[in-house]
Amino acid sequence: MTRYVFKMPDLGEGTVEAEVVAWHIKVGDMVLEDQVMVEVMTDKAAVEVPAPVSGKVVTINGQPGDMVRVGSELIVFETAAADDDDVAPAPSVAAPAPAHVGEVKKPEPSPALRATTPVHVAEVRSEVGEVSGRVKASPATRRKAREAGIDLRQVPGSGPSGRIMPKDFDAVMSGAAPTGNNGGSAAAPSLLRQRTGTDEVKVIGVRRVIAQRMTDAARTIPHFSYVEEVDVTELESLRAHLNSKAPKGTPALTYLPFLAAALARVLEEFPQCNAHYDAERNVLIRHRPVHLGVATQTADGLKVPVVRHAEARTLWELSDEIRRVSEAAKGGKASREELSGSTITITSLGRMGGIVSTPIINAPEMGIIGVNKAIDRPVVLDGAIAIRRIMNLSSSFDHRFVDGYDAAAMILALKDLLEHPATIFIPR
C-alpha cells in the first residue's frame, strides 16, 4: 500500500485559504478516482473537489466551517499501486477569461476541480456512475438530506441516469412518516404541546458569504432610504392589454420589465446612481450601460443574477432575460459572469412585498430599488374618491456619493414614467 497525501488546492485569483463546506466521504471509505470528496468555498468561488486517485481514506483534515490554507494537508489515502511521489501537488484553477460585453459564457471545469459561481455550489454531474456507489444529487439536495436524516440511496431519482431531482426529494419528504426518539411512530401534534430544546445551525458556505457581504455593506455604506408611492393603474391597464395580445403560451409580463425599462431611461439623467465605488483607488466609476441586478431568493440564499445592457432591450426581451437569469440562479445553474457585474439592483418580494422595506445596497453599487406589492386603494383623484392601484417603491442609496435630493429626484422621475407608461417608450 502507498500513502498518498492530497493538499488543499490553489483555487486561483489570490486565494490563500478555503472553507470546508461539506464532506462526502469519511475515514475508512473506499473512493474511486474523480469521486467528489468535499465541497470547499472561498469568497470568490464554491468548488467540489474530486478524488485524484482511487484508494482508502486514512485521514481527513477540517470540519465544516473550518478554514484550511492552500497547500495544507487535506486528505490522506492508501492506494494499491505506487506512485512517482507520495504527495499530491496542489492543482490550481485558472480564472475564466472575462466574457465580452453582452455575451454570457460558462467557465469550463478543469479536470481536477469543478469551479462554480461566487455565491453557490452549482449542480455538477457525477461521472463515477453506479460503480462508485455514489448517489447522483446536487449539493443542495445532499445538505437537505443530511439535515433531515434521509438516506438518499432510498430516494428514487427521475433525472438523467437516476439523478435525484429536487422534486424527488420533496416527494419523499412530504410522504415520510415522522418518527420519534422511541423508535415508534410519532403521535399526532398537539396544539398545546410544550416545545423544548434548541437547534444549532452552523453558518458556513453560501450563508457565511452572504452574511459577511451584508455586514460589510451595512457597516461601510451610509444608507439613505427613500420611499415613494406610485399610482400604477395605467401601467396595470397597459400590462393587461399587452398580455392579452401576446401569442398563446407566452409568459405574462410582470411589473419588473416595465420598471427595468423605465430605470434604464432615468439613469441617463442620474449617472451617479449607476456607478461603483472602488475603495482601493478611491474612485467613483460611472457606468454608461445599465447592467441590472435582479435580487432572487433561492434555496441557497439570496443571489443577484444580472440582466446585461437593459438599456438596449425591448420590453419583451427584458421580461425574457429577467426570467431566464432568475431561473438559472434558482436552479443553481447561473455562471459566474451571470452573477457578477451589476451596476444597480432591483429587488421584489412579489405578492409578499408589504408596504415598505429598507433594502441593503449590493456593494459596490450606489443604489437598490425595492418593489412592494401593488394593491387597490381608495385615493383622492380630481377632488373625488377613486379606487386606484398603488405600489410603493422603497429605495436605498449610498449617501457618500448620492445626495438625498438627487436620490429623491431620481425616484420621482421613475414614478413619473411608471404613472404615464407610454412615455417609457417615447424617445426624448
WOVEN-V118235 format. One record per residue. N is the residue number from 1. RES is the residue in one letter. SS is DSSP state (h for helix, s for strand, l for the rest). D_CENTER is the distance of its C-alpha to the mean C-alpha in Angstrom with 2 decimals. Layout:
N,RES,SS,D_CENTER / N,RES,SS,D_CENTER
This chain:
1,M,l,43.81 / 2,T,s,41.90 / 3,R,s,39.50 / 4,Y,s,36.30 / 5,V,s,34.03 / 6,F,s,30.42 / 7,K,s,28.94 / 8,M,l,25.43 / 9,P,l,24.66 / 10,D,s,23.99 / 11,L,l,20.37 / 12,G,l,21.40 / 13,E,l,20.67 / 14,G,l,22.86 / 15,T,l,21.18 / 16,V,l,23.85 / 17,E,s,22.21 / 18,A,s,19.35 / 19,E,s,18.27 / 20,V,s,19.22 / 21,V,s,16.52 / 22,A,s,18.60 / 23,W,s,21.89 / 24,H,l,22.82 / 25,I,l,26.46 / 26,K,l,29.16 / 27,V,l,32.52 / 28,G,l,35.04 / 29,D,l,32.74 / 30,M,s,33.85 / 31,V,s,31.07 / 32,L,l,31.28 / 33,E,l,30.31 / 34,D,l,26.74 / 35,Q,l,25.75 / 36,V,s,22.39 / 37,M,s,23.45 / 38,V,s,20.67 / 39,E,s,17.01 / 40,V,s,16.82 / 41,M,s,14.38 / 42,T,l,15.15 / 43,D,l,13.67 / 44,K,l,13.09 / 45,A,l,12.23 / 46,A,s,11.98 / 47,V,s,15.07 / 48,E,s,17.20 / 49,V,s,20.81 / 50,P,s,23.55 / 51,A,l,27.15 / 52,P,l,29.39 / 53,V,l,32.48 / 54,S,l,33.78 / 55,G,s,35.34 / 56,K,s,35.47 / 57,V,s,33.11 / 58,V,s,35.38 / 59,T,s,33.14 / 60,I,s,29.51 / 61,N,l,28.52 / 62,G,l,25.72 / 63,Q,l,24.25 / 64,P,l,20.60 / 65,G,l,19.65 / 66,D,l,22.44 / 67,M,s,22.17 / 68,V,s,24.26 / 69,R,s,25.69 / 70,V,l,25.74 / 71,G,l,29.11 / 72,S,l,29.59 / 73,E,s,30.73 / 74,L,s,27.93 / 75,I,s,29.72 / 76,V,s,33.42 / 77,F,s,34.70 / 78,E,s,38.14 / 79,T,s,38.71 / 80,A,l,41.74 / 81,A,l,42.55 / 82,A,l,43.19 / 83,D,l,40.99 / 84,D,l,42.13 / 85,D,l,40.36 / 86,D,l,39.23 / 87,V,s,36.34 / 88,A,s,33.29 / 89,P,l,32.21 / 90,A,l,28.66 / 91,P,l,27.08 / 92,S,s,25.00 / 93,V,l,22.10 / 94,A,l,22.66 / 95,A,l,19.94 / 96,P,l,19.23 / 97,A,l,21.30 / 98,P,l,19.71 / 99,A,l,19.58 / 100,H,l,22.20 / 101,V,l,21.47 / 102,G,l,20.33 / 103,E,l,19.79 / 104,V,l,16.66 / 105,K,l,17.38 / 106,K,l,15.81 / 107,P,l,17.11 / 108,E,l,19.82 / 109,P,l,19.59 / 110,S,l,22.63 / 111,P,l,25.10 / 112,A,l,24.63 / 113,L,s,20.90 / 114,R,s,17.86 / 115,A,s,15.31 / 116,T,l,11.72 / 117,T,l,8.76 / 118,P,l,8.66 / 119,V,l,5.87 / 120,H,l,6.24 / 121,V,l,9.57 / 122,A,l,10.17 / 123,E,l,13.19 / 124,V,l,16.28 / 125,R,l,19.53 / 126,S,l,22.34 / 127,E,l,25.55 / 128,V,l,27.72 / 129,G,l,28.68 / 130,E,h,30.82 / 131,V,h,33.01 / 132,S,h,30.51 / 133,G,l,30.19 / 134,R,l,26.41 / 135,V,l,24.61 / 136,K,l,22.05 / 137,A,s,18.73 / 138,S,l,15.06 / 139,P,h,14.22 / 140,A,h,12.40 / 141,T,h,15.69 / 142,R,h,17.78 / 143,R,h,16.43 / 144,K,h,17.12 / 145,A,h,20.49 / 146,R,h,21.43 / 147,E,h,20.77 / 148,A,h,22.79 / 149,G,l,25.46 / 150,I,l,25.38 / 151,D,l,26.73 / 152,L,h,24.63 / 153,R,h,27.89 / 154,Q,h,29.18 / 155,V,l,26.39 / 156,P,l,27.40 / 157,G,l,24.80 / 158,S,l,24.88 / 159,G,l,22.79 / 160,P,h,24.38 / 161,S,h,26.79 / 162,G,h,26.15 / 163,R,l,22.42 / 164,I,s,21.16 / 165,M,l,18.68 / 166,P,h,16.67 / 167,K,h,19.50 / 168,D,h,22.08 / 169,F,h,20.81 / 170,D,h,20.54 / 171,A,h,24.07 / 172,V,h,25.43 / 173,M,h,23.93 / 174,S,h,25.46 / 175,G,h,28.75 / 176,A,l,29.09 / 177,A,l,32.09 / 178,P,l,31.52 / 179,T,s,33.63 / 180,G,l,35.08 / 181,N,l,36.25 / 182,N,l,39.70 / 183,G,l,38.55 / 184,G,l,39.65 / 185,S,s,37.85 / 186,A,l,36.44 / 187,A,l,38.36 / 188,A,l,37.03 / 189,P,l,35.06 / 190,S,l,37.29 / 191,L,l,36.46 / 192,L,l,38.37 / 193,R,l,37.51 / 194,Q,l,36.77 / 195,R,l,33.50 / 196,T,l,33.64 / 197,G,l,31.61 / 198,T,l,28.21 / 199,D,l,25.00 / 200,E,l,23.46 / 201,V,l,19.79 / 202,K,l,19.17 / 203,V,l,16.30 / 204,I,l,15.04 / 205,G,h,12.33 / 206,V,h,8.70 / 207,R,h,10.30 / 208,R,h,12.91 / 209,V,h,10.98 / 210,I,h,9.33 / 211,A,h,12.92 / 212,Q,h,14.55 / 213,R,h,12.86 / 214,M,h,13.59 / 215,T,h,17.03 / 216,D,h,17.76 / 217,A,h,17.00 / 218,A,h,19.15 / 219,R,h,21.81 / 220,T,h,22.30 / 221,I,l,21.79 / 222,P,l,24.47 / 223,H,s,22.81 / 224,F,s,25.09 / 225,S,s,24.12 / 226,Y,s,25.83 / 227,V,s,25.92 / 228,E,s,27.80 / 229,E,s,29.07 / 230,V,s,28.90 / 231,D,s,31.22 / 232,V,l,29.34 / 233,T,h,32.28 / 234,E,h,33.10 / 235,L,h,29.51 / 236,E,h,29.27 / 237,S,h,32.57 / 238,L,h,31.43 / 239,R,h,28.19 / 240,A,h,30.28 / 241,H,h,32.84 / 242,L,h,30.48 / 243,N,h,28.86 / 244,S,h,32.39 / 245,K,h,33.40 / 246,A,l,30.48 / 247,P,l,31.37 / 248,K,l,31.04 / 249,G,l,27.70 / 250,T,l,25.83 / 251,P,l,22.66 / 252,A,l,23.62 / 253,L,l,22.77 / 254,T,l,20.91 / 255,Y,h,21.39 / 256,L,h,18.28 / 257,P,h,19.95 / 258,F,h,23.05 / 259,L,h,21.30 / 260,A,h,19.64 / 261,A,h,23.11 / 262,A,h,24.88 / 263,L,h,22.60 / 264,A,h,23.17 / 265,R,h,26.87 / 266,V,h,26.97 / 267,L,l,25.32 / 268,E,l,28.33 / 269,E,l,30.40 / 270,F,l,28.06 / 271,P,h,26.80 / 272,Q,h,26.29 / 273,C,h,23.32 / 274,N,l,21.61 / 275,A,s,21.71 / 276,H,s,20.34 / 277,Y,s,22.30 / 278,D,s,23.09 / 279,A,l,24.36 / 280,E,l,25.94 / 281,R,l,28.09 / 282,N,l,28.35 / 283,V,s,27.71 / 284,L,s,26.12 / 285,I,s,24.75 / 286,R,s,25.11 / 287,H,l,23.33 / 288,R,l,25.33 / 289,P,l,22.65 / 290,V,l,19.98 / 291,H,l,16.52 / 292,L,s,14.70 / 293,G,s,11.15 / 294,V,s,10.01 / 295,A,s,8.03 / 296,T,s,6.47 / 297,Q,s,6.88 / 298,T,s,6.06 / 299,A,l,8.45 / 300,D,l,6.68 / 301,G,s,5.97 / 302,L,s,4.85 / 303,K,s,2.49 / 304,V,s,5.71 / 305,P,s,7.09 / 306,V,s,10.79 / 307,V,s,14.02 / 308,R,l,16.62 / 309,H,l,20.15 / 310,A,h,19.84 / 311,E,h,23.45 / 312,A,h,24.75 / 313,R,l,23.38 / 314,T,l,25.31 / 315,L,h,24.23 / 316,W,h,23.69 / 317,E,h,21.86 / 318,L,h,19.44 / 319,S,h,19.04 / 320,D,h,18.52 / 321,E,h,15.99 / 322,I,h,13.86 / 323,R,h,14.04 / 324,R,h,13.48 / 325,V,h,10.28 / 326,S,h,8.82 / 327,E,h,10.30 / 328,A,h,9.20 / 329,A,h,5.43 / 330,K,h,6.95 / 331,G,l,9.36 / 332,G,l,7.66 / 333,K,l,9.80 / 334,A,l,8.31 / 335,S,l,10.48 / 336,R,l,10.49 / 337,E,h,12.38 / 338,E,h,10.12 / 339,L,h,7.43 / 340,S,l,10.45 / 341,G,l,13.71 / 342,S,l,13.33 / 343,T,l,16.60 / 344,I,s,16.08 / 345,T,s,13.47 / 346,I,s,14.15 / 347,T,s,12.78 / 348,S,s,14.43 / 349,L,l,15.04 / 350,G,h,17.25 / 351,R,h,20.32 / 352,M,h,19.29 / 353,G,l,19.31 / 354,G,l,22.39 / 355,I,l,24.83 / 356,V,l,23.21 / 357,S,l,20.18 / 358,T,l,19.70 / 359,P,l,16.23 / 360,I,l,15.45 / 361,I,l,15.41 / 362,N,l,12.56 / 363,A,l,15.00 / 364,P,l,16.92 / 365,E,s,17.06 / 366,M,l,20.03 / 367,G,s,18.85 / 368,I,s,16.50 / 369,I,s,17.85 / 370,G,s,17.27 / 371,V,s,18.64 / 372,N,s,20.65 / 373,K,s,22.30 / 374,A,s,25.37 / 375,I,s,28.51 / 376,D,s,32.20 / 377,R,s,34.28 / 378,P,s,37.91 / 379,V,s,38.42 / 380,V,s,41.51 / 381,L,s,41.88 / 382,D,l,45.12 / 383,G,l,46.87 / 384,A,s,46.00 / 385,I,s,43.46 / 386,A,s,40.97 / 387,I,s,37.88 / 388,R,s,34.95 / 389,R,s,31.22 / 390,I,s,29.58 / 391,M,s,26.00 / 392,N,s,25.01 / 393,L,s,22.79 / 394,S,s,21.54 / 395,S,s,20.88 / 396,S,s,20.53 / 397,F,s,21.90 / 398,D,s,22.66 / 399,H,l,26.30 / 400,R,l,27.39 / 401,F,l,27.26 / 402,V,l,27.06 / 403,D,l,30.14 / 404,G,h,30.10 / 405,Y,h,32.48 / 406,D,h,30.35 / 407,A,h,27.21 / 408,A,h,29.32 / 409,A,h,30.97 / 410,M,h,27.77 / 411,I,h,26.58 / 412,L,h,30.14 / 413,A,h,30.16 / 414,L,h,26.96 / 415,K,h,28.68 / 416,D,h,31.76 / 417,L,h,30.03 / 418,L,h,28.24 / 419,E,h,31.54 / 420,H,l,33.37 / 421,P,h,30.84 / 422,A,h,33.37 / 423,T,h,33.40 / 424,I,h,29.80 / 425,F,h,31.30 / 426,I,l,34.61 / 427,P,l,35.05 / 428,R,l,36.30
